[in-house]
Amino acid sequence: MVTRDSFGKLLKTKRRLFAAMVHPEILTTVLQEAATVPAEPEPVSSVAAPKLSIIVPVYNEKMRLADNVTRIKTQVESAHLPYEIIIVDDGSTDTTRMEAHRLKSNPHVRIASHSRNMGITAAFKTGFGLSLGEYVMLCPVDVTSFSFLKDFLNLTPQYDIISTSKRHPKSIVIGYDKWRWLMSNTYHALVGLLFRAPECCTDTHYVKIYRRRLLEKIIPSCICEGAVGETELVLRASKAGAKLIDVPTTIIHDQSKSKTNCIVILRVIWELVRLYLSLLPQEYHRAQATS
């Protein structure tokens, strides 16, 4: 007989196996956990099943991780929404992983980790594979204002992706110097030129909420693991007919903690080329079908 508890375990194992398909390196761990079922039923958690899963990718963020999680917790709980926070340590070389495990005392917080730095989108995919919420939010650790959260949650019934945008007329952007704007605008122009990005999404990066069913559909096709992977999610979602909308936000950028360097820029260029070559056959067939 399938009980409620056993069904929940089965669902959790299924989602972890999905994560293993995305990242084969965790397959052994997943299979071992699935095989070691305790003889006695586990105690029922007092935490309600989450409706919103918040994934926080981190890399060498020991100084601001705890404050970020506290801000998220405060804002989400004020909305009275069942939630979980999944911190994914993306191969940090400092004590970020130890700091993350200290936060596990909060029953809403779960931890995952990579043995090496794989990229923000790779971390998001890992967190998604472990998540349980109907809606999944990518939340970079440098987010300092969650004034947009109420608008996000109100819009979830109507849209598949709700996105913050630094280019929204009502957004407030602090700390972006000319060099940062130049890089951002150049990237945005390249994406528009190469991929015809949807006009309703003026910023393919930063914070977004995705409908779970949409991610289950598009993630298996995604190839990018770094920052370009965020753009890929939006592009593939748009091609799949997803409904997207931008909302304004406040962005406070700390230039002293920026991880943008020549290596990061070269990786972005490489991933843009890979993504372009990956999507090119689809564009050709689409053009042939409409001609």
N, C-alpha and C positions, 0 to 999 in steps of 0.2 A: 504494500500500500504506500502510495506517495503522500507523505505528510507535507505540511507547509514548510517545516524546517528543511526537509530533504529536498524539496523543490527549490528553496532558496539557495542551498548549497550547489545544486545542479546548475542553476542559472549563473551563479558566481563562477563555477568552473568553466562553463561555456564561454563566458566573457574573458576569462583569463586565457583560454585556449585561443581566442581571437587575438589577444595581445601577442601570444607566442607566434602566430602566423605573421604578424607584422614584424616582430623581432625574434627570430628563431633562437637567439642566445638564451632566452628565458624559458624555452620549452621544457628542458629537463626539470627545472624547479616546479613548473606547473604540473607536470605529470607526477612528480613525487608527492606534491600536496594532494592531488586527486586520489592517489593510491593509498595514502595514509589517513583513512577516515577513522575517527575516534569511535571506540566501542560505545561510549555513552554520548547522548546528545549534548551539544554545546549549549551553554546557558543563553537564553534569549536576550539579545541586546536591548538596552533601554532607548537606543537611538532609532528614531523612525526611519523607514526606508527613504533615501534621499530622492528629491525631485530634481535638484541641481547638483551636478558634480563640478567642482572648481579645481582645475588642474594648474599647478604652479611649478613650471620648470625652473630649476635653479642650477647655477654653475658658479662656484666660489662666491657664495652670497651669505656667508656666516654673519655678517654685520647687520643686515636688514631683513633677514628671513623672518625672525620672530615678530618684529613690528608689522610686517606685511600680513602675516597670518592673523594677527590680532585685529588689524583693520578689516580684513575680509570677514572674520567671525562676527565682529560688531555690526557691520552693515547687513549681512545676510540674516542674522538673528532678528534684527529690527524689522525685517520683512516677514518674519514668522514663516519661513520656508524651510522644509526639511532639506538638509544639504550635507555634503561631504567635501573635504579638502584633500586632494591627493598631491603631495609634494613629490616631485620626481627629481632626484639628484642626478644631474647629467655628467657624472664622472668628475666631480669636484676634486681638486687637489689640496684644498684647505680643510677646515673642520665643519664644513657645511652639513655633511651627512650626520655628524654627531649632534649638531644643532637641530636638525630635522627630527631626529629620534627623541630629543627632549620634548618636542611638541606632541608626541604621541599620547601624552597624558590626556589630551583632549580627545574624547571619543569620536569626534567628527573628523579627526585627522588620520590619514593613512600615508605610508611612505613607500616609495619605490626608488630604485637606483640603477644606474648604468655603471659598468666597470670602466668605461672610457667616455670621453666627451663625444657625443654623437650629433648634437644639434637640437635646437628648440622644438622643431617639429617632431623629431624622433622621440623626445621626452613627452610631448603631447600625445603621440600615438600610444606610448607605453601607458600613460595615465588613463587614456580613453579605454584601453583594453581592460583595465582594472575597475573602471567606473561603473556605477549602477544607476545614475540619474537619467531622467527623461531628457534633460537638457545638460549640455556640457560646455563649460566656459574655460577658455584659455586665458590665463591671467599671469602675465609676466611679473616677476618679483619686484620690478621697479615702479609698479602702480602705486601712487600715493593718494589718489582721490577716487572714491567710488560713488560720486554724485550721480553717475549715469545708471546705477544698478536698478533703481526703481523703474526707470524707463525701459531698461532691458527686460525686466520681468513682466511688465505690462504688455510688451510687444510679442512675447513668445507664442501666444496662440495664433497670431497672424503671419509670422515670418519664420523661415528656416534658419536664417543667420541674422543676428543683430550685431552690428559692428560699431565700435567707436572710431572716430576719424579726426585727426588733427586738422584736416582741411574743411571740416564742417564750419559754416559761417558763425555758429554760436560757440565753437570750441575755444578754450583758453589754453594757449601753449606758452610755457615759461621755460627759459633756459636753452632754447634752440638757437645756437649761433648761426652765422651765415654759412659756415662749412656744413653744419648738420642739415640745414634746410637745402643746401645744394645737393647733398647726397640723397636726401629723401625725395626731392623733386626730380632728380635725374632717374632714380629707380622707378618712381611713379610713371615718368614719361616712357621709359623703356618697356614697362609692363603694358602700358597702353598701346605702344607701337607694335610689340611682338604678339600680344595675345588678345587685343580688343577686350580689355577688362570691362565688366559691367559698369555702366555709368552710375548706378545706384550705390556702388561701393567705391568711395573715393580714397580709401586707405586699406590696403590688403593686409596690413600688419596691426599689431597692438591687440586690445581686448576684444573678444568675440564670444557670443553664445551660439552654439550650434544645436539643432535638433538631433537627437541621437540617431533616429532612423536615417537621416541624411548622411551622417558620418559612417555608419555601417555600410552604406552604399558606395561611398566614394573613396574611403581610405585604402581599401585593397588595391586601387589603381595608382595611388600616389607613390612617387619615386624620390622626392626631395626630402632631406632630413633636417636641413638647416633653415635659415630665415626664409628662403624662397619657398619652402614648404607651406608657409602660411598663405602665400599668394596662390600656390597650387590648389589648396583646399577651396579657396574662393572661386577660382577659375573652373575647377571640375564641378563644384556645386552649381555654378551658374549654367554650365553646359547640361547639367542634369535637370534643369528647370526649377532650381530652388529660388525662393523669394528672399531677397536681401534688403536691408535698410541700414542707413547710417544714423547714429545719434551723436550729439555733441558731448564733449568731455573736457576735463581739465588735465593737461599733461605737464608735469614738472620734471624736466630732464636735468639730471646731475651729470654734467660733462666730465667731472673728475672720476666718475665710476663707469664711464662709457667703455664698452669692450670692442668698439669698432676700430679695426686696424687694417693694415695691408692684407694680412692673411684672410681676415673676414671678408674684405671686399673681393678678393680673388675667388673665394669660395662662392660668394653670391653670383659672380659672373659665370662661374662653371655650372652652377645649378640652373641659372637662367638658360644657358645653352642646352643643357640636358632636358629641361622642361620643354623648351621650344621644339626640340627634335622629337620628343615624345608625343606632343600634341599635333605636330605637323601632319601626320597621316589622317588624323580625324578632321582637320580643317580641309584637307584635300578632298576627302570623301564627301564632306558636307557641301563643299563648293560644287562638286560634280552632281550631287543630288539636286541642287537648286538651279543648275544651269540648263 
